[in-house]
Amino acid sequence: MARTYLEPASELPIYDECDVLVVGGGSAGHSAALAAARAGCEKVILMERYGYFGGDVTGGYVLMIPALSWQNFNCVRGIQEEWFVRLDKNAPDSYISPEREEVGEKDAFKLERWSLIHGCVAPDKNNPYLIRAPYYEPTQLKLEFDAMIQEQPNIKVLLHAWGTRPIMDGNTIKGVVFESKEGRQAIFAKVVIDATGDGDIFSQAGCPWEAGIPRTEDVRENRGGMTALVWRMGGVDFEAFARWAKDNPAEAAAFRQNLNKIAGYLTGFFPAGSNEIVWWNNWLPNRDCSNLDDIRYTEFTVRNSIRKLVEFCRKNMPYGKNAYIYDIAPQLGCRSSRRLVGEHVYTRLDIATGAKFDDVIAWHSVIPMVNDGAPIEIPYRIMLPQKVENLLCPGRHLSADADTISGVTLIPQCVGTGQAAGVAAAVCVKDGTTTHNVDIKKVQKILCTEQDVPLPRQENTDPELVRALEEYKYGTYTETAKKVRAAAGLDW
Ligand SMILES: Cc1cc2nc3c(=O)[nH]c(=O)nc-3n(C[C@H](O)[C@H](O)[C@H](O)COP(=O)(O)OP(=O)(O)OC[C@H]3O[C@@H](n4cnc5c(N)ncnc54)[C@H](O)[C@@H]3O)c2cc1C
């Protein structure tokens, strides 16, 4: 039996009270705080354990946002697209992507250019078209995230503050205890949003949750159980390299295989928003980013390999002879650990059947593993815990099963669920209702009409997008979708 220590009870200072407390300022939490404040909450508190916002997006150097468009529709907008509207204005050279006006285009010259950049051209060889998929400079986004929050006088920010446990009254959450350089204190709130990514708050609140991802070495099968420490390499000519790789596929495959051998784990580099720099992604299988041994293993294993990889590139990478270590992400790359088991658990069957939800709050393309990238409906209930009231859990720990989680927690879905959680919390506070009884129609209306989030079956739903999706059968025709349905006993 594990040894234990009985911590003495102590009286804690109450630091503050608010309408909505958001714990975690990653893409989900940052969006939640903004959306709640913009939806009219008088006082929102956003608590973040590091000194900046963005989580994986900025500190973890996840530098690519896939599938903001589908066919010729810019279907993911809201706060997600606002990042790039702001970068267009304030730091126009800080990201690369096909333009909003170009999505769906099939111009041969443009397809040739963008085919060098993973994710910017639809993968179907018979029907390639341009997709909006920005690669960005994380430092510029960090600055933009600061500005977005500081523009909202009704958001109070706590940086370097770590939410440690929920304050419960029966099944209702009432606030959170946190640690900081000022010591341990409490904050009370009408609604709490757990956006820590690892369920730090919901895992102690008495609601069901799960941990553990199926063991697999195949990154295409399930990235969720794989940790990472991302880093960047400078001094290269990425476009020239990518062109060489396209013209010499066998040599390029051998080169990439050698990178894995040298590292001792699966790794590879991608563009980084600037031609001279690449970002090294990696996938260390069967690791959990909430486990201390796995965290240490990942940090050391990746850092121990970086000099060897750079040295290899200087000698063997076409257009890489001047390569050098540009920087290493300041925080671990966390894909998945604890997952909420919410009022709805999202599964591949939802994707394979093109499921429609009355409480839809986001309408996004996901990794085309099941439905050829057609937008799916994401319901409010995947961030609503069972049993516990006034707690919402958007972001990468949302309620999806272990096979599905890594496909539905890409950055756009974390931003989208975060934004919806913020609006829902604001509606609860304004109407004096709870998270289980929130007027979901009001939430959808605010998202659609005030916060630029396209949703199905609303007054302003784009009928062309619906028609295109119906024609596409929601992507349910794929072999994978058929297999998923067959496994569930559905024979269509
Ligand atoms: C290496 C890697 C590559 C990826 N590649 C892609 C990709 O190419 N495209 C894509 O779209 N997605 C990708 N993903 C997935 C995507 O980046 C994440 O799912 C998403 O960014 C998670 O956002 P989040 O806000 O839910 O969580 P996080 O980004 O983890 O944010 C959680 C925030 O909460 C803070 N926090 C945590 N605990 C506490 C606490 N107790 N108290 C206070 N603050 C706390 C953290 O510091 C952090 O800021 C990748 C992920 C990784 C790790």
The ligand as an SDF file (V2000), in Angstrom:
LIG
                    3D

 53 58  0  0  0  0  0  0  0  0999 V2000
    3.4670   17.7350  -29.8320 C   0  0  0  0  0  0  0  0  0  0  0  0
    2.0430   18.0110  -30.1860 C   0  0  0  0  0  0  0  0  0  0  0  0
    1.6970   18.1720  -31.5110 C   0  0  0  0  0  0  0  0  0  0  0  0
    0.3960   18.4930  -31.8460 C   0  0  0  0  0  0  0  0  0  0  0  0
    0.1070   18.7500  -33.1510 N   0  0  0  0  0  0  0  0  0  0  0  0
   -1.0390   19.3760  -33.4360 C   0  0  0  0  0  0  0  0  0  0  0  0
   -1.2300   19.9730  -34.7050 C   0  0  0  0  0  0  0  0  0  0  0  0
   -0.3640   19.9130  -35.5850 O   0  0  0  0  0  0  0  0  0  0  0  0
   -2.3960   20.6450  -34.9100 N   0  0  0  0  0  0  0  0  0  0  0  0
   -3.3710   20.7250  -33.9520 C   0  0  0  0  0  0  0  0  0  0  0  0
   -4.3980   21.3700  -34.1920 O   0  0  0  0  0  0  0  0  0  0  0  0
   -3.2230   20.1380  -32.7510 N   0  0  0  0  0  0  0  0  0  0  0  0
   -2.0780   19.5020  -32.4510 C   0  0  0  0  0  0  0  0  0  0  0  0
   -1.8790   18.9930  -31.1990 N   0  0  0  0  0  0  0  0  0  0  0  0
   -2.9980   19.0300  -30.2120 C   0  0  0  0  0  0  0  0  0  0  0  0
   -3.2730   20.4280  -29.6480 C   0  0  0  0  0  0  0  0  0  0  0  0
   -2.1040   21.1880  -29.6350 O   0  0  0  0  0  0  0  0  0  0  0  0
   -3.8320   20.3610  -28.2320 C   0  0  0  0  0  0  0  0  0  0  0  0
   -4.8570   19.3870  -28.1310 O   0  0  0  0  0  0  0  0  0  0  0  0
   -4.4100   21.7040  -27.7910 C   0  0  0  0  0  0  0  0  0  0  0  0
   -3.5110   22.7490  -28.0370 O   0  0  0  0  0  0  0  0  0  0  0  0
   -4.7710   21.6210  -26.3170 C   0  0  0  0  0  0  0  0  0  0  0  0
   -5.3130   22.8470  -25.8650 O   0  0  0  0  0  0  0  0  0  0  0  0
   -5.8960   22.9420  -24.3950 P   0  0  0  0  0  0  0  0  0  0  0  0
   -6.1460   24.3830  -24.1140 O   0  0  0  0  0  0  0  0  0  0  0  0
   -7.0110   21.9990  -24.2070 O   0  0  0  0  0  0  0  0  0  0  0  0
   -4.7230   22.3780  -23.4600 O   0  0  0  0  0  0  0  0  0  0  0  0
   -3.2710   22.9830  -23.1910 P   0  0  0  0  0  0  0  0  0  0  0  0
   -2.7280   23.6200  -24.3830 O   0  0  0  0  0  0  0  0  0  0  0  0
   -2.4890   21.9100  -22.5340 O   0  0  0  0  0  0  0  0  0  0  0  0
   -3.5670   24.1410  -22.1550 O   0  0  0  0  0  0  0  0  0  0  0  0
   -3.7690   23.9040  -20.7770 C   0  0  0  0  0  0  0  0  0  0  0  0
   -3.3270   25.1690  -20.0580 C   0  0  0  0  0  0  0  0  0  0  0  0
   -3.6390   25.0640  -18.6850 O   0  0  0  0  0  0  0  0  0  0  0  0
   -2.4910   25.3630  -17.8880 C   0  0  0  0  0  0  0  0  0  0  0  0
   -2.6370   24.5470  -16.6810 N   0  0  0  0  0  0  0  0  0  0  0  0
   -2.5650   23.1990  -16.6170 C   0  0  0  0  0  0  0  0  0  0  0  0
   -2.8250   22.7890  -15.3730 N   0  0  0  0  0  0  0  0  0  0  0  0
   -3.0760   23.9100  -14.6490 C   0  0  0  0  0  0  0  0  0  0  0  0
   -3.4390   24.1220  -13.2980 C   0  0  0  0  0  0  0  0  0  0  0  0
   -3.6120   23.1180  -12.4580 N   0  0  0  0  0  0  0  0  0  0  0  0
   -3.6270   25.4080  -12.8770 N   0  0  0  0  0  0  0  0  0  0  0  0
   -3.4490   26.4590  -13.7280 C   0  0  0  0  0  0  0  0  0  0  0  0
   -3.1210   26.2980  -15.0310 N   0  0  0  0  0  0  0  0  0  0  0  0
   -2.9580   25.0370  -15.4780 C   0  0  0  0  0  0  0  0  0  0  0  0
   -1.3210   24.9840  -18.7530 C   0  0  0  0  0  0  0  0  0  0  0  0
   -0.1520   25.6650  -18.3630 O   0  0  0  0  0  0  0  0  0  0  0  0
   -1.8130   25.3960  -20.1350 C   0  0  0  0  0  0  0  0  0  0  0  0
   -1.5760   26.7450  -20.4090 O   0  0  0  0  0  0  0  0  0  0  0  0
   -0.6030   18.6080  -30.8290 C   0  0  0  0  0  0  0  0  0  0  0  0
   -0.2590   18.3970  -29.4970 C   0  0  0  0  0  0  0  0  0  0  0  0
    1.0540   18.1150  -29.1630 C   0  0  0  0  0  0  0  0  0  0  0  0
    1.4160   17.9580  -27.7310 C   0  0  0  0  0  0  0  0  0  0  0  0
  1  2  1  0
  2  3  1  0
  2 52  2  0
  3  4  2  0
  4  5  1  0
  4 50  1  0
  5  6  2  0
  6  7  1  0
  6 13  1  0
  7  8  2  0
  7  9  1  0
  9 10  1  0
 10 11  2  0
 10 12  1  0
 12 13  2  0
 13 14  1  0
 14 15  1  0
 14 50  1  0
 15 16  1  0
 16 17  1  0
 16 18  1  0
 18 19  1  0
 18 20  1  0
 20 21  1  0
 20 22  1  0
 22 23  1  0
 23 24  1  0
 24 25  2  0
 24 26  1  0
 24 27  1  0
 27 28  1  0
 28 29  2  0
 28 30  1  0
 28 31  1  0
 31 32  1  0
 32 33  1  0
 33 34  1  0
 33 48  1  0
 34 35  1  0
 35 36  1  0
 35 46  1  0
 36 37  1  0
 36 45  1  0
 37 38  2  0
 38 39  1  0
 39 40  1  0
 39 45  2  0
 40 41  1  0
 40 42  2  0
 42 43  1  0
 43 44  2  0
 44 45  1  0
 46 47  1  0
 46 48  1  0
 48 49  1  0
 50 51  2  0
 51 52  1  0
 52 53  1  0
M  END
$$$$
